[in-house]
Amino acid sequence: MTTQTTSPDRSAGAARTSQQALDAIAKVSTGLFIDGEWTEAASGARFDVVNPATEEVIATVADGGPEDARRAIETAGRVQKEWSKTAPRERSEILRRAYDLIMTRQDELALVMTTEMGKPFAEAKGEVAYAAEFFRWFSEEAVRIGGDVTTTGDGKNRILVSKEPVGPCVLVTPWNFPLAMGTRKIGPAIAAGCTMVFKPANLTPLSSLALVDILVEAGLPKGVVNVVCTTKASSVVSPWMASGIARKVSFTGSTEVGVKLLQQASEHVMRSSMELGGNAPFIVFEDADLDRAVEGALAAKMRNMGEACTAANRLFVQRPVAAEFARRLAERLSALSVGDGAEDGTQVGPLVEEKALVKVQELVDDAVAKGATVVCGGSRPERPGYFYTPTVLSDVSPTADLMSQEIFGPVAPVVPFDTEEEVTTMANDTPWGLVGYVFTQDVDRGFRMGDALEVGMVGLNTGIVSNPAAPFGGVKASGLGREGGRVGIEEFLEYKYMAVPRG
């Protein structure tokens, strides 16, 4: 089976799309945003943003450093007291206006995202809508920040409990969902009344910078959000963490970096939210609806070309149906069209950079060397850009490197298992615990597996778990805290208790 790939030759339609992308990117401010003003980095440095589908430079962005970081965190600290006193309804309406603006510009924002990080245009539009929903969700939560009044057991005192914003926040987001990861952090921070300093990923800064312009247009006051892009993350984030001004850090990225940030946070006892790596098991029992399981695997594996912490990383399939599942999945993946995400009909875009491509190929080569069979894919197509052909591997050895590392690419390793106890042990044999997927028509088994998996989220007969109304997050090395849902805003609030004598 061979995967269809779009031609590297650009049609007239594709050329028009490229011009539309350049026009959309030209509207994005590319400086640092500090104290309500766009500015260049103190050093004057800038860095290139590259389209991974063409390997062409599409923009340059101000490259911030320690001096810029200091200005940003000092601004957030200065503005915090005034911002915390704004009415919940005012904060709510800012977020709601921002939601409306994002949806009005859905196509334009999607085109920027597709061009800077590669995901197909239709999928990018889906992310824009998903990102906007965090603003709508937290606009509603802003006016529901409550408290409590109770009485002590001896009846002598009233207990008055209120909630206050935690204070200036450090927000650090990854490149794979450049708009949604920003709104998932910025939304609750605004709703709670926190100021913030924000560092987007240097591979995909344009979506985040476009979001800043939207927030300004929505009426966000000066100094509430301050954005510093940089190619040297530690030169910006470390000064923020050491400042003594920041009271919370919210990070999405690798466990390795998350551990370093937690160490830095301990110096000032900062509140911390960490959404870190994953090694998601995708478990298919022999009684599962195989067609439904294959579609679920397609969703869980191929979202964002597999470049997601929630991606199905290890596909465990009960032995009687393992070969048939692998065949059907390979058939579906082989039919996907690989190409520039901006071109009509593209279903699989490029990986984000050359380094990612090299890693994926090394993992596949290692699995094959240890006995795996390539059912489809297994190599990069002959064309410019960081593309990798969607791949299914069968009979993968438990010792293969991709069983213990995040693949972050369109590769689905299928591992057969025999018993429920066996697959539970294999699924939990990882330091990570973000999400797990289970496909079975046995309701009791589904709930048993949901209880047994050491993860923060479970998809039962579905390959999609992300939703702004749900508490997103993991256990073990996959992180601390939750984003989204009713608990999402709690991460940005402190409790205060006042004792009041009765009578």
Residue pairs with C-beta under 8 A, 6 or more apart in sequence:
1 330
1 331
1 334
1 375
1 376
2 334
2 376
3 333
3 334
3 335
3 336
3 338
3 376
3 377
3 381
3 389
3 390
4 334
4 335
4 336
4 337
4 338
5 337
5 338
5 339
5 381
5 383
5 387
5 389
6 337
6 338
6 339
6 340
6 343
6 345
6 346
8 383
8 384
10 18
13 343
13 344
14 340
14 342
14 343
17 111
17 342
17 343
17 344
18 342
20 111
21 58
21 111
21 112
21 114
21 115
21 342
22 58
24 108
24 109
24 111
24 112
24 115
25 58
25 59
25 112
25 115
25 116
25 206
27 108
27 210
28 59
28 112
28 206
28 209
28 210
28 213
29 38
29 209
29 212
29 213
30 46
30 59
30 60
30 61
30 62
30 205
30 206
30 209
31 38
31 39
31 40
31 41
31 61
31 62
32 38
32 39
32 40
32 41
32 62
32 64
32 68
32 72
32 227
32 228
32 229
33 39
33 209
33 212
33 225
33 226
33 227
34 68
34 71
34 72
34 75
34 226
34 227
34 228
35 71
35 75
35 222
35 223
35 226
36 216
36 221
36 222
36 223
37 222
39 62
40 46
40 62
41 62
41 63
41 64
41 65
41 68
42 64
42 65
42 67
42 68
43 63
43 65
43 67
45 62
45 63
45 65
46 60
46 61
46 62
46 63
47 60
47 61
47 63
47 202
47 229
47 231
48 57
48 59
48 60
49 57
49 58
49 59
49 60
49 61
49 116
49 203
49 204
49 205
49 206
50 56
50 57
50 58
50 353
51 57
51 58
51 115
51 116
51 118
52 117
52 118
52 349
52 350
52 351
52 352
52 353
52 385
52 386
53 115
53 118
53 339
53 340
53 341
53 342
53 349
53 350
53 384
53 385
53 386
53 387
54 340
54 384
54 385
55 384
55 385
55 386
58 115
58 116
59 116
59 206
61 202
61 205
61 206
61 209
61 229
62 229
63 229
63 230
63 231
63 232
64 228
64 229
64 230
64 235
64 236
65 230
65 232
65 235
65 236
66 235
66 236
66 239
68 228
68 230
68 236
69 197
69 228
69 235
69 236
69 237
69 239
69 240
70 239
70 243
72 197
72 226
72 227
72 228
72 240
73 168
73 197
73 226
73 239
73 240
73 243
73 245
73 246
74 243
74 245
75 195
75 223
75 226
76 168
76 169
76 195
76 196
76 197
76 223
76 224
76 226
76 245
76 246
77 168
77 195
77 243
77 245
78 223
79 195
79 221
79 222
79 223
79 224
80 165
80 167
80 168
80 194
80 195
83 193
83 194
83 195
83 221
83 223
83 224
84 164
84 165
84 193
84 194
85 193
86 193
86 221
88 142
88 143
88 145
88 191
89 142
89 143
91 142
91 190
91 191
91 193
92 139
92 140
92 142
92 143
92 191
93 139
93 219
94 139
94 190
94 215
94 218
94 219
94 220
95 135
95 136
95 138
95 139
95 142
95 187
95 190
95 191
95 218
96 135
96 136
96 139
97 217
97 218
97 219
98 135
98 214
98 215
98 218
98 220
99 132
99 133
99 135
99 136
99 139
101 214
101 217
101 218
102 109
102 128
102 131
102 132
102 135
102 183
102 211
102 214
103 128
103 129
103 132
105 214
106 125
106 128
106 129
106 132
107 125
109 124
109 128
109 179
109 207
109 210
110 121
110 124
110 125
110 127
110 128
111 121
111 124
111 342
112 206
112 207
112 210
113 119
113 124
113 127
113 128
113 178
113 179
113 204
113 206
113 207
114 120
114 121
114 124
114 341
114 342
114 349
115 206
115 341
115 342
116 178
116 203
116 204
116 205
116 206
116 207
117 175
117 176
117 178
117 203
117 204
117 207
117 352
118 305
118 341
118 349
118 350
118 351
118 352
118 386
119 127
119 304
119 305
119 341
119 349
120 341
120 346
120 347
120 348
120 349
121 341
121 342
121 346
123 303
123 304
123 341
123 349
124 341
127 177
127 179
127 180
128 179
130 180
130 466
130 468
131 177
131 179
131 180
131 182
131 183
131 184
131 211
132 183
133 468
134 180
134 183
134 184
134 187
134 468
134 484
135 183
135 187
136 468
137 187
137 468
137 469
137 484
137 488
138 187
138 188
138 190
138 191
138 488
138 489
139 187
139 191
141 188
141 191
141 486
141 488
141 489
142 190
142 191
142 192
142 489
145 163
145 191
145 192
145 489
145 493
146 163
147 160
147 161
147 162
147 163
148 159
148 160
148 161
149 158
149 159
149 160
149 161
150 158
150 159
150 161
151 157
151 158
151 159
151 502
152 158
152 159
152 499
155 502
156 501
156 502
157 499
157 500
157 501
157 502
158 499
158 500
158 501
158 502
159 497
159 498
159 499
160 497
160 498
160 499
160 500
161 495
161 496
161 497
161 498
162 495
162 496
162 498
163 493
163 494
163 495
163 496
164 193
164 493
164 494
164 496
165 192
165 193
165 194
165 492
165 493
165 494
166 192
166 194
166 247
166 248
166 271
166 492
166 493
166 494
167 194
167 195
167 246
167 247
167 248
168 194
168 195
168 196
168 197
168 245
168 246
168 247
168 248
169 185
169 189
169 194
169 195
169 196
169 197
169 246
169 247
169 248
169 249
169 250
169 492
170 196
170 197
170 199
170 237
170 240
170 241
170 246
170 248
170 249
170 250
170 251
170 270
171 182
171 185
171 186
171 189
171 196
171 197
171 198
171 199
171 249
171 250
172 198
172 199
172 233
172 237
172 249
172 250
172 251
172 252
172 253
172 261
173 181
173 182
173 185
173 198
173 199
173 200
173 201
173 208
173 252
173 253
174 181
174 201
174 252
174 253
175 201
175 202
175 203
175 204
175 352
176 304
176 307
176 308
176 309
176 352
177 304
177 308
178 200
178 201
178 204
178 205
178 206
178 207
178 208
179 207
179 208
179 211
181 252
182 198
182 200
182 207
182 208
182 211
183 211
184 468
184 472
184 483
184 484
184 488
185 196
185 198
185 250
185 252
185 483
186 196
186 198
186 211
186 215
186 225
188 483
188 488
188 489
188 491
188 492
189 195
189 196
189 250
189 492
190 220
190 224
190 225
191 489
191 492
192 489
192 492
192 493
194 248
194 492
195 223
195 224
195 225
195 226
196 224
196 225
196 226
197 226
197 227
197 228
197 240
197 246
198 208
198 225
198 226
198 227
198 228
199 227
199 228
199 229
199 230
199 233
199 236
199 237
200 207
200 208
200 209
200 227
200 229
202 229
202 230
202 231
202 233
203 352
203 353
204 352
205 229
208 227
208 229
209 227
209 229
212 225
212 227
215 225
228 236
230 236
233 257
237 261
238 264
240 246
241 249
241 261
241 264
241 265
241 267
241 268
241 270
242 264
242 267
242 268
244 268
246 268
246 270
247 268
247 270
247 271
248 270
248 271
248 272
248 273
248 491
248 492
249 261
249 265
249 270
249 271
249 272
249 273
250 272
250 273
250 481
250 483
250 491
251 257
251 258
251 261
251 272
251 273
251 274
251 275
251 276
252 275
252 276
252 309
253 275
253 276
254 276
254 277
255 276
255 277
255 431
255 432
255 477
255 478
258 274
258 276
258 479
261 272
261 274
262 272
262 274
262 480
265 271
265 272
271 491
271 494
272 480
272 481
273 473
273 479
273 480
273 481
273 482
273 483
273 491
274 479
274 480
274 481
275 309
275 472
275 473
275 474
275 478
275 479
275 481
275 483
276 309
276 432
276 434
276 474
276 477
276 478
276 479
277 309
277 406
277 432
277 434
277 477
277 478
278 309
278 310
278 311
278 313
278 406
278 432
278 434
278 435
278 474
278 478
279 313
279 314
279 404
279 405
279 406
279 430
279 431
279 432
279 434
280 300
280 310
280 311
280 312
280 313
280 314
280 434
280 435
280 436
280 437
280 455
281 312
281 313
281 314
281 316
281 423
281 426
281 427
281 436
281 437
281 453
282 296
282 297
282 300
282 301
282 312
282 313
282 314
282 315
282 316
282 436
282 437
282 439
282 463
283 316
283 317
283 423
283 427
283 436
283 437
283 438
283 439
283 449
284 290
284 293
284 297
284 315
284 316
284 317
284 318
284 321
284 325
284 439
285 318
285 420
285 438
285 439
285 440
285 442
285 445
286 318
286 319
286 320
286 321
287 440
287 441
287 442
288 321
288 439
288 440
288 441
288 461
289 439
289 441
289 461
290 321
290 324
290 325
290 328
291 328
292 439
292 461
293 325
293 439
294 325
294 328
294 329
294 332
295 332
295 463
296 437
296 439
296 459
296 461
296 462
296 463
297 312
297 315
297 329
297 412
297 463
298 329
298 332
298 333
298 463
299 462
299 463
299 464
300 310
300 311
300 312
300 437
300 459
300 463
300 464
301 311
301 312
301 315
301 410
301 412
301 463
302 333
302 336
302 348
302 390
302 410
303 310
303 311
303 464
304 311
305 348
305 349
305 350
305 351
305 388
305 409
305 410
306 407
306 408
306 409
306 410
306 411
307 351
307 352
307 356
307 408
307 409
308 408
309 406
309 434
309 478
310 434
310 435
310 457
310 465
310 466
311 406
311 407
311 408
312 412
312 437
312 463
313 402
313 406
313 407
313 413
314 403
314 413
314 415
314 426
314 427
315 325
315 329
315 412
315 413
315 414
315 415
316 415
316 416
316 417
316 423
316 426
316 427
317 325
317 326
317 414
317 415
317 416
317 417
318 416
318 417
318 418
318 423
319 416
319 417
319 418
322 394
322 414
322 416
323 394
325 414
326 375
326 392
326 394
326 414
327 375
329 392
329 412
329 414
330 375
330 376
330 392
333 376
333 377
333 390
333 391
333 392
333 410
333 412
334 376
334 377
334 390
336 347
336 348
336 390
337 345
337 346
337 347
337 348
338 346
338 347
338 348
338 349
338 381
338 387
338 389
338 390
339 345
339 346
339 348
339 349
339 387
340 346
340 349
340 350
340 385
341 349
341 350
348 387
348 390
348 410
349 387
350 385
350 386
350 387
350 388
351 357
351 360
351 386
351 387
351 388
351 408
351 409
352 386
353 386
354 386
356 386
356 408
356 409
357 380
357 386
357 387
357 388
357 409
359 408
359 409
360 388
360 407
360 408
360 409
360 410
360 411
361 379
361 380
361 388
362 401
363 400
363 401
363 402
363 405
363 407
363 409
363 411
364 374
364 378
364 391
364 393
364 402
364 411
366 400
366 401
366 402
367 393
367 396
367 397
367 400
367 401
367 402
367 413
368 374
368 378
368 393
370 396
370 397
370 399
370 400
371 395
371 396
371 397
372 393
372 394
372 395
372 396
372 397
372 400
372 413
373 393
373 394
373 395
374 391
374 392
374 393
375 392
375 393
375 394
375 414
376 389
376 390
376 391
376 392
377 388
377 389
377 390
377 391
377 392
377 410
377 411
378 389
378 391
378 393
379 388
379 389
380 387
380 388
380 389
381 387
381 389
388 409
388 410
388 411
389 410
390 410
390 411
390 412
391 410
391 411
391 412
392 412
392 414
393 411
393 412
393 413
393 414
394 414
395 414
395 415
395 416
396 402
396 403
396 413
396 414
396 415
397 403
398 415
398 426
400 413
402 411
402 413
403 413
403 415
404 430
407 413
415 426
417 423
417 426
420 445
420 448
420 449
424 449
424 452
424 453
427 436
427 453
428 452
428 453
428 454
431 476
431 477
432 474
432 476
432 477
432 478
433 453
433 454
433 455
433 456
433 474
433 475
433 476
433 477
433 478
434 455
434 456
434 457
434 473
434 474
434 478
434 479
435 455
435 456
435 457
435 458
435 459
435 465
435 474
436 449
436 453
436 455
436 457
436 458
436 459
437 458
437 459
437 460
437 462
437 463
438 446
438 449
438 450
438 453
438 458
438 459
438 460
438 461
439 461
440 446
440 449
440 461
446 460
446 461
449 458
449 460
450 458
450 460
454 475
454 476
455 474
455 475
455 478
456 472
456 473
456 474
456 475
456 478
456 479
456 482
457 465
457 470
457 472
457 473
457 474
458 465
459 465
465 472
466 472
467 484
468 484
468 485
469 484
469 485
470 484
470 485
471 482
471 483
471 484
471 485
471 486
471 487
471 488
472 482
472 483
472 484
472 485
473 479
473 480
473 481
473 482
473 483
481 491
482 488
482 491
483 491
